[in-house]
């Protein structure tokens, strides 16, 4: 599906105070609402009939809400367990944005993903922002199940049958002196070595008499550990809690909390008087070498995992770390129901934890694909596994009897320059390096290797504690041709790195040099060719060539206003060939810019290919986003024909930059004034600085620039110039 709606009609939800979703175990607030068919519903009246309610909060413009709606879970709940079935559960769709219209609800408006009404058998409550406020809605979709005893549970991860099972577990009122145990609070499920915790429980008055006292017993493996008395004043359905004294356990332990008396009398309904749970010791593992295996569900970008030690230091991770900010980061899984394996080395004996997150809070199994996670031995023996979870899953384990890996480092990310350049590139490689060994690392040797040839060897000295990650910048590296450079950690603490594990990262650099001034562009469109625009400009921003929708232009990315009738628009599913001529008498750095008005690039098998008239390929790619650009190094002037050229050297650091970009440059003898320009990817000049003749260094303030790619143009008054790309990041 190519089309994703813009962020329309967002005011109602975004105007709410910042909240978290309602926690499990609270008493749901009552409400009376009228559905779109004119039927009036009062929540507590429904619950008093012994039925459960399901509230699905969503908006017509929310893609995730639409996905949940289209899963059909609540249709099945209504058909099997609603009035036409066992008559136990009533679902509701609560459209929580008052700015949407009936047309949106019926699928014909401008802020909707489809028809929410046709085929929906359960009640729909429209214009219900007031109900979203009552339920402290923080995001959509949210799904709450409410039992007859008014207790609310987050149920977005429930498969259809789980709603019925949960209804069967609901507590019901009976008699006068009756209390029911609701849930443990923060009780650990698993632990490593030993654990100390204070058992805490919630309970509810399910009798008609005011509950003023409650005697409770704590049992560990069937042995009485403590008796506590609660006193207070609870009416029917009100809840309270109590916490026992801390206990320490060293092995698998069954924890029971039981009601002894209510108001000094025997409980009139003993069926719900006891909570029982096992706190289990995690697996004990005797090897440093493990494999994390992830099989994704239908939404692979929602998954992220970590392996951490008992201090919370992350030693390994995988998947989409951007789930915490609603982004898609490098490393995110892309394949649906695809198996990914990651080698994991741990430095020494101790307690560790495997933690897995799902941004949609419905795990990776089972309604949306049969995914799973496994922590296993190299020979496939499984220590931990799972997949059905709502909240982040924490799975502790102990390393005992393993080896000690002393000197071991890993390159976690490359943070320096990569991609296109013109002329000669001199830049400083930057890495995030982690110590995944037991010893502190005081020195590292990093080699830059191209086609088996070592271009540079760099030694870093400092202090990197076990598990610590730091950013390391090497000495400047100079390239003048398209290159694939491998950066390799060869030594740690003056010795070969213990294991060649994540010691290497590959970085690609492109100097795209046509051999002739005449170029051929082949532009293959998808169904929406009219959404695209392209252009080629020189380093001064002058237009050399352009094509497709001229109304979009270089600044029309993501505006979503393009029409098929716009002038110059390319037709769908076509390959358009354009002939382009670059100036033959100058040396310059040209930029090819692609723009997509909708913001989602070109669907396969479309793409863009550029060659010179001798058949040399300059690029062949399929744009995926709003903007994409490529540099073309056009060396056709007198100097390219053999006349001497003054040496041009440009160094930018740090790159990526955060607040400041230091520029060092030389055009041989700098005998004329120099102008520095910061230019956006769409050719807009964002800043200009004039420097006097002879000055070869300047520090630019980039703190006010947003994260992204920019170009620095350096021009002398006598016509010499250079272009370098830099990145602003980590703000």
Secondary structure, 3 states (H helix, E strand, C coil): CCCCCCCCCCHHHHCCCCCCCCCCCCECCCCEEECCCCCEEEHHHHHHCCCEEEEEEECCCCHHHHHHHHCCHHHHHHHHHCCCCCCCEEEEEEECCCCCCHHHHCCCCCCCCCCCCCCCCCEEECCCHHHHHHCCCCCCCEEEEECCCCEEEECCCCCHHHHHHHHHCCCCCCCCCCEEEEEECCCCCEECCCEEECCEEEEEECCCCCEEEEEEEEEECCEEEEEEEEEEEECCCCEEEEECCCEEECCCEEEEEEEEEECCECCCCHHHCEEEEEEEECCEECCCEEEEEEECCCCHHHEEEEEEECCCCEEEEEECHHHHCCCCCCCCCCCCCCEEEEEEECCCCEEEEEEEEECCCCCCCCCCCCCEEEEEECCCCEEEEECCCCCCEEEEEEECCCCCCCCCEEEEEECCCCEECCCCEEEEEEEEEEECCCCCEEEEEEEEEECCEEEEEEEEEEEECCCCEEEEEEEEEEECCCEEEEEEEEEECCEECCCCCCCEEEEEEECCCCCCCEEEEEEECCCCHHHEEEEEECCCCCEEEEEECCCCCCCCCCCCCCCCCCCCCCCCCCEEEEEEECCCCCEEEEEEEEEECCCCCCCCCCEEEEEECCCCEEEEECCCCCEEEEEEEEECCHHHHCCCCCCCEEEEECCCECCEEEEEEECCCCCCCEEEEEECCCCCEEEEEEECCCCCEEEEECCCCCCEEEEEEEEECCCCEEEEEEEECCC
